[in-house]
Amino acid sequence: MTTAVAAPFRFFSLQVVRTRRLGPSLLRVTFAGPDLHAFHSDGRDQSLSLFLPHPGQSEPVVPLELGDGWWQGWRELPDDVRAVMRSYTLRALRRNPDEIDIDFALHGVEPGSGTLAGPASRWAAGAAAGDRVLLLGPAVADNRAIRFRPPEGTDLVLVWGDETAVPAVSAIVESLPAGTRARVWLEVPRAGDIQDLATEADAEITWLVRDEHRAGSSPAALDVLRAAELPRAERPYVWIAGESGCVKQLRRHFVGERGIDRRSVTFVGYWRQGLTEEQLREQGE
């Protein structure tokens, strides 16, 4: 069942087509559905809301029959019934056939990781063809859930992300046109998570392998960026996303230490160390 929500966004009923491990900490899940022809996005850091079933459920429970009242109805469902909602980034959209890819960071899935796996990581680790989900996504290609928007005249693009932002950063880097100067830093838990990124831009991409015994915000990232010599630029644009504590540190660095206009800095906290997405939403209300 599909329903309009608040244009340009709507629900899409999807099924898993296949999965592919990208590295020790990253898994790609490919989805398809009969109405994906109505899904449109310019990509880059397109944000999506994914609704997942609890163990034992054949599909996620979201009261779509309530129309515009689905959100309140969903919140009022019992915790063990209400579909798990998590925010993700579109990694790729393909046509003929219509498919989308979403990459999952598998926090805490491996035995002995020392981190408690969340419901989305557990679901992704066990995902199989035919598994059903709901997606709240765009029906209009250029929509407000795309945050990467360099101002006209930008002459240097600076990007940082941790493993949760790898899909967004990858899509951003791939979308940069020839002649664009870019410096990109990607922080991942393990060397096996490093990926080859194709781009026509003049991009220098640096992968930072985080100490596996240190979780959360990363002073190492701040040290690396402080030591980096950046190309001269009159109108730089910065995009940073990942763990909110680290994102805040890096934003202060770019604005306070580098002197970059705060209006040219886009920063997004995808997650916060020690908090679930439900707790983050409650704090924001």
Salt bridges, closest charged atoms under 4 A:
ASP35 OD2 - ARG10 NH2 3.14
GLU59 OE1 - ARG132 NH2 3.29
ASP79 OD1 - ARG82 NH2 2.80
ASP98 OD1 - ARG95 NH1 3.32
GLU99 OE1 - ARG18 NH2 2.86
GLU99 OE1 - ARG94 NH2 3.01
ASP101 OD2 - ARG94 NH1 2.68
ASP103 OD1 - ARG28 NE 2.74
ASP103 OD2 - ARG91 NE 3.99
GLU110 OE2 - ARG21 NH2 3.53
GLU110 OE1 - ARG190 NH1 3.00
ASP142 OD1 - ARG149 NH2 2.84
GLU163 OE2 - HIS107 NE2 2.87
GLU163 OE2 - ARG210 NH2 2.77
GLU174 OE2 - ARG91 NH2 2.77
GLU187 OE2 - ARG210 NH1 3.59
GLU204 OE2 - ARG183 NH2 3.37
GLU212 OE2 - ARG190 NE 3.47
GLU257 OE2 - ARG226 NH2 2.84
GLU257 OE1 - HIS253 ND1 3.08
ASP261 OD2 - ARG263 NH2 2.73
GLU277 OE2 - ARG281 NH1 3.63
GLU278 OE2 - ARG86 NH1 2.84
GLU285 OE2 - ARG75 NH1 3.01
